[in-house]
């Protein structure tokens, strides 16, 4: 059995020994469309993370019996075309919940705590030269007592909510499906969530209901001191509108792990704001703790073991 992984670099240095023990594993760091077409001719199992699997690629793989997605979302795969050819598609769900939740709170605490400023104060020598035992040049705020508004209360959103309560936060949420399914937390309209929350955290998929969900109008409803965090999907927040809100100093700040186009283009307005200190970024890494990637590799191996 030959397994071809077209974009193995997306797994970093994660060991794939459990997968390679199942047959011949050929890994390519990245693959252009043309390279992908040339690499799948004799593969039985196709492994991908972000590579697009369309009809043309499927036609180039006459021996293909199984597609394994190294992710939860399968929007990069033409599922109808795969089904017509009798090729099952297996993804992996739930492997990154703890990693995403941790990243969410890393950003939340950094924003509320103004962590980069205080770190730089010490490392730059400014604190040493100040003559004072403390530096109160910028404020920081307690998380306890703040209102957390969660957009999308799925598995990740629920775990964020539970930990937020442990910090002493009040939790409300907006259901992107339109169905209030939680008995633990109050489901509110988006307008109320935007206006009442001290921190807004997005944990929703990108679909027809969520694309562009938070634009200039919604950002304008936020408190001047409020923060917004997106570890869900790029495209849910209008990035140009967010950059404008940062420039206008109309919100407290924002943290993004995901973007409408990845990697983030150098001309994206978020990289050219007048108040960069109000922003926190991670390069779509919330899913990718060492432990999460290890779980992911194991679960992909389990998917191969199931056969086709």
C-alpha positions as CSV (number, residue, x, y, z in Angstrom):
1,X,0.0,0.0,0.0
2,X,1.4,3.3,-1.1
3,X,0.5,6.5,0.9
4,X,1.3,9.9,-0.5
5,X,1.3,13.0,1.8
6,X,1.3,16.0,-0.4
7,X,1.9,18.8,2.2
8,X,3.7,17.1,5.0
9,X,5.4,20.3,6.1
10,X,2.1,21.3,7.6
11,X,2.8,18.8,10.4
12,X,6.2,20.2,11.2
13,X,8.5,17.7,12.9
14,X,5.6,15.5,14.1
15,X,6.7,11.8,13.9
16,X,4.7,9.8,11.4
17,X,6.1,6.5,12.4
18,X,2.7,5.0,13.2
19,X,1.5,5.8,9.7
20,X,4.6,4.7,7.9
21,X,4.4,1.3,9.7
22,X,1.2,0.6,7.7
23,X,2.9,0.7,4.3
24,X,5.0,2.8,2.0
25,X,4.7,6.5,3.0
26,X,6.0,9.1,0.6
27,X,6.0,12.6,2.1
28,X,6.4,15.8,0.1
29,X,6.9,19.1,2.1
30,X,4.6,21.0,-0.2
31,X,2.9,20.4,-3.6
32,X,1.8,22.9,-6.3
33,X,-1.2,21.8,-8.3
34,X,1.1,20.6,-11.1
35,X,3.4,18.7,-8.7
36,X,0.4,17.1,-7.0
37,X,-0.9,15.8,-10.4
38,X,2.4,14.2,-11.0
39,X,2.7,12.6,-7.6
40,X,-0.6,10.7,-7.1
41,X,-0.5,8.4,-10.1
42,X,0.3,5.2,-8.2
43,X,-1.0,6.1,-4.7
44,X,-3.6,4.0,-2.8
45,X,-4.0,6.5,0.0
46,X,-3.9,10.2,-0.5
47,X,-3.0,12.4,2.6
48,X,-3.5,16.1,2.6
49,X,-4.0,19.0,4.9
50,X,-4.7,22.1,2.7
51,X,-4.0,20.8,-0.8
52,X,-7.1,21.1,-3.0
53,X,-8.4,17.7,-4.1
54,X,-10.6,18.4,-7.2
55,X,-11.8,16.2,-10.1
56,X,-8.6,16.8,-12.0
57,X,-6.5,15.5,-9.1
58,X,-8.8,12.5,-8.6
59,X,-8.6,11.6,-12.3
60,X,-4.8,11.6,-12.0
61,X,-5.0,9.0,-9.3
62,X,-6.6,5.9,-10.8
63,X,-5.4,3.6,-8.0
64,X,-6.8,5.9,-5.2
65,X,-8.8,4.1,-2.6
66,X,-8.9,6.5,0.4
67,X,-8.4,10.2,1.1
68,X,-7.2,11.1,4.6
69,X,-7.5,14.7,5.7
70,X,-5.1,15.9,8.3
71,X,-7.7,18.3,9.7
72,X,-11.4,18.6,10.7
73,X,-12.6,20.7,7.7
74,X,-12.9,19.0,4.3
75,X,-13.8,22.1,2.3
76,X,-10.6,21.6,0.2
77,X,-12.0,18.3,-1.1
78,X,-14.6,17.8,-3.9
79,X,-16.7,15.4,-1.8
80,X,-19.2,14.7,-4.6
81,X,-16.4,13.8,-7.1
82,X,-14.8,11.5,-4.5
83,X,-18.2,9.8,-3.7
84,X,-18.9,9.3,-7.4
85,X,-15.6,7.4,-7.7
86,X,-16.3,5.3,-4.5
87,X,-13.4,6.9,-2.6
88,X,-14.1,7.4,1.1
89,X,-12.9,10.6,2.7
90,X,-11.9,10.5,6.4
91,X,-11.1,13.6,8.5
92,X,-10.2,14.0,12.2
93,X,-12.3,15.8,14.7
94,X,-11.6,16.9,18.3
95,X,-7.8,16.4,18.3
96,X,-7.1,20.2,18.7
97,X,-9.7,21.3,21.2
98,X,-7.3,21.8,24.1
99,X,-4.7,23.5,21.9
100,X,-7.2,26.0,20.6
101,X,-8.7,26.7,24.0
102,X,-5.2,27.3,25.4
103,X,-4.3,29.7,22.6
104,X,-7.6,31.6,23.1
105,X,-6.7,32.2,26.7
106,X,-3.1,33.0,25.9
107,X,-4.4,35.8,23.7
108,X,-7.1,36.9,26.2
109,X,-4.6,37.2,29.0
110,X,-2.1,39.0,26.9
111,X,-4.7,41.5,25.8
112,X,-6.1,42.1,29.2
113,X,-2.7,42.0,30.9
114,X,-0.7,44.1,28.3
115,X,1.9,41.4,28.5
116,X,4.1,42.5,25.5
117,X,4.6,46.0,27.0
118,X,5.7,44.8,30.4
119,X,8.0,42.1,29.0
120,X,9.7,44.8,26.7
121,X,10.0,47.2,29.7
122,X,12.2,44.8,31.5
123,X,14.1,43.4,28.5
124,X,14.8,46.9,27.0
125,X,16.4,48.1,30.2
126,X,13.7,50.8,30.6
127,X,12.7,49.3,34.0
128,X,16.3,49.1,35.2
129,X,16.8,52.7,34.4
130,X,13.5,54.0,35.8
131,X,14.5,54.2,39.4
132,X,11.1,52.8,40.4
133,X,10.3,49.3,41.7
134,X,7.3,49.2,39.3
135,X,6.1,50.4,35.9
136,X,2.5,51.6,35.7
137,X,2.9,53.4,32.3
138,X,0.1,51.3,30.8
139,X,-2.9,49.7,32.5
140,X,-3.8,46.1,32.8
141,X,-7.1,44.6,33.7
142,X,-8.5,41.7,35.8
143,X,-10.3,38.9,33.9
144,X,-12.6,38.3,36.9
145,X,-16.0,39.9,36.5
146,X,-15.7,40.5,32.8
147,X,-18.3,39.4,30.3
148,X,-17.2,36.8,27.7
149,X,-19.3,36.6,24.6
150,X,-18.7,33.4,22.6
151,X,-19.7,33.2,19.0
152,X,-20.3,29.5,18.3
153,X,-20.8,27.3,21.3
154,X,-19.5,24.0,20.0
155,X,-17.0,21.7,21.7
156,X,-14.3,24.3,21.7
157,X,-16.6,27.2,22.7
158,X,-18.1,25.2,25.6
159,X,-14.6,24.4,27.0
160,X,-13.7,28.1,26.7
161,X,-16.9,28.9,28.5
162,X,-16.1,26.5,31.4
163,X,-12.6,27.8,31.9
164,X,-13.8,31.4,31.7
165,X,-16.2,30.7,34.5
166,X,-13.3,29.3,36.6
167,X,-11.7,32.7,36.0
168,X,-14.8,34.4,37.3
169,X,-16.2,35.6,34.0
170,X,-19.8,35.8,33.0
171,X,-20.5,33.9,29.8
172,X,-23.1,34.6,27.1
173,X,-23.1,33.2,23.6
174,X,-24.5,33.7,20.1
175,X,-25.6,30.6,18.1
176,X,-24.5,30.8,14.5
177,X,-27.0,28.1,13.6
178,X,-29.9,30.0,15.1
179,X,-30.7,27.3,17.6
180,X,-30.1,27.8,21.3
181,X,-28.8,24.4,22.5
182,X,-27.2,25.2,25.8
183,X,-28.9,25.1,29.2
184,X,-25.8,26.4,31.0
185,X,-25.4,29.7,29.3
186,X,-27.6,32.5,28.0
187,X,-28.1,32.6,24.2
188,X,-28.4,36.2,23.0
189,X,-28.7,38.1,19.7
190,X,-25.4,39.1,18.1
191,X,-26.1,42.8,18.7
192,X,-26.4,42.2,22.4
193,X,-23.3,40.0,22.5
194,X,-21.3,42.7,20.7
195,X,-22.5,45.5,22.9
196,X,-22.3,43.8,26.3
197,X,-19.1,41.7,26.1
198,X,-15.8,42.8,27.5
199,X,-14.2,40.0,25.5
200,X,-15.6,38.4,22.3
201,X,-14.2,35.0,21.3
202,X,-15.0,33.4,18.0
203,X,-15.3,29.6,17.7
204,X,-17.5,29.1,14.7
205,X,-16.9,27.4,11.3
206,X,-16.8,29.5,8.1
207,X,-20.1,29.0,6.2
208,X,-22.8,31.0,4.5
209,X,-24.1,32.2,7.9
210,X,-20.8,33.3,9.4
211,X,-18.8,34.7,6.4
212,X,-18.4,38.4,7.1
213,X,-20.6,38.0,10.2
214,X,-18.6,40.7,12.1
215,X,-18.1,43.8,10.0
216,X,-17.9,47.6,10.6
217,X,-21.5,47.7,12.0
218,X,-20.9,45.0,14.6
219,X,-17.5,46.3,15.6
220,X,-19.1,49.7,16.1
221,X,-21.4,48.1,18.7
222,X,-18.4,47.1,20.9
223,X,-17.3,48.8,24.1
224,X,-14.3,51.1,23.6
225,X,-12.5,48.9,26.1
226,X,-13.6,45.5,24.7
227,X,-11.4,42.9,22.9
228,X,-12.2,40.5,20.1
229,X,-10.4,37.2,19.5
230,X,-10.7,34.9,16.5
231,X,-9.3,31.4,16.7
232,X,-12.2,30.0,14.6
233,X,-11.9,30.7,10.9
234,X,-10.6,33.6,8.8
235,X,-13.3,35.5,6.9
236,X,-15.7,35.7,9.9
237,X,-14.3,39.1,10.8
238,X,-14.0,41.8,8.1
239,X,-10.3,42.5,8.4
240,X,-10.4,45.9,6.8
241,X,-13.2,47.0,9.2
242,X,-11.2,45.6,12.1
243,X,-8.1,47.6,11.0
244,X,-10.2,50.7,10.8
245,X,-11.6,50.1,14.3
246,X,-8.0,49.7,15.6
247,X,-6.9,52.9,13.8
248,X,-9.8,54.8,15.2
249,X,-9.1,53.5,18.7
250,X,-12.8,52.5,19.0
251,X,-12.1,49.1,20.6
252,X,-9.6,47.8,23.1
253,X,-7.8,45.5,20.8
254,X,-7.9,42.2,18.9
255,X,-6.1,38.9,18.6
256,X,-6.2,36.7,15.4
257,X,-5.0,33.2,14.7
258,X,-6.8,32.8,11.4
259,X,-7.1,35.1,8.4
260,X,-9.2,35.4,5.3
261,X,-6.1,34.6,3.2
262,X,-3.3,32.5,4.5
263,X,-0.5,33.2,4.8
264,X,-1.4,36.8,5.7
265,X,-0.5,39.0,2.7
266,X,2.0,41.7,3.5
267,X,-0.4,44.4,2.3
268,X,-3.2,43.3,4.6
269,X,-4.4,46.5,6.5
270,X,-4.0,44.7,9.8
271,X,-0.2,44.9,9.3
272,X,-0.3,48.6,8.8
273,X,-2.4,50.0,11.6
274,X,-1.5,53.1,13.7
275,X,-1.8,51.2,16.9
276,X,-0.1,47.8,16.5
277,X,0.2,47.5,20.2
278,X,-3.5,46.8,20.3
279,X,-3.1,43.6,18.2
280,X,-1.9,40.1,18.9
281,X,-1.3,37.6,16.1
282,X,-0.4,33.9,15.8
283,X,0.1,32.4,12.3
284,X,-2.7,29.8,12.3
285,X,-1.0,27.7,15.0
286,X,-3.9,27.4,17.6
287,X,-4.5,23.9,16.4
288,X,-0.9,22.8,16.5
289,X,0.4,22.1,19.9
290,X,2.9,19.2,20.0
291,X,0.3,17.1,21.8
292,X,-2.5,18.0,19.3
293,X,-0.3,17.1,16.3
294,X,0.7,13.8,17.9
295,X,-3.0,13.0,18.4
296,X,-3.7,14.0,14.8
297,X,-1.0,11.6,13.4
298,X,-2.4,8.8,15.6
299,X,-5.9,9.3,14.5
300,X,-5.0,9.5,10.8
301,X,-3.2,6.1,11.3
302,X,-6.4,4.8,12.8
303,X,-8.3,6.0,9.8
304,X,-6.0,4.1,7.4
305,X,-6.3,1.0,9.5
306,X,-10.1,1.1,9.0
307,X,-9.4,0.4,5.3
308,X,-11.8,1.3,2.6
